[in-house]
Amino acid sequence: MKQKLSITVDEKMISLIEELLKDCAYRNKSHVVEMALQKFLEEKNDKLN
């Protein structure tokens, strides 16, 4: 089950996310953030093991 999460990012990051959305590779801003967080956590986990 997904839960809401509130984050604050600077305007430049929002602009970059919106550019990614124009390519239609992601459904929405939440999807972009979720995929980035997933990749970050996987990389951190790989470094720990």
C-alpha positions in Angstrom: 0.0 0.0 0.0 1.3 3.4 -0.9 1.4 6.3 1.6 1.6 10.0 1.1 4.9 11.8 1.7 5.4 15.5 1.7 8.8 16.8 0.5 10.3 20.2 -0.3 12.7 20.7 -3.2 14.1 23.7 -4.9 12.5 25.2 -8.1 15.4 24.0 -10.3 14.7 20.4 -9.3 11.0 20.8 -10.0 11.9 22.1 -13.5 14.1 19.1 -14.1 11.4 16.7 -13.0 8.9 18.5 -15.2 11.3 18.1 -18.2 11.4 14.3 -17.5 7.6 14.3 -17.5 7.5 15.8 -21.0 9.3 12.6 -22.3 6.4 10.5 -21.0 8.7 8.1 -19.3 7.0 8.8 -16.0 3.4 9.1 -15.0 3.7 12.1 -12.6 6.1 13.8 -10.2 5.5 11.2 -7.6 6.6 8.5 -10.0 9.8 10.3 -10.8 10.6 10.7 -7.1 9.7 7.1 -6.3 11.9 5.7 -9.0 14.8 8.0 -8.0 14.4 7.0 -4.3 14.2 3.3 -5.2 17.5 3.5 -7.2 19.2 5.4 -4.4 18.1 2.9 -1.8 19.2 -0.1 -4.0 22.6 1.5 -4.5 23.0 2.1 -0.8 22.0 -1.4 0.0 24.5 -2.8 -2.5 27.3 -0.8 -0.8 26.3 -2.2 2.6 26.6 -5.8 1.4 
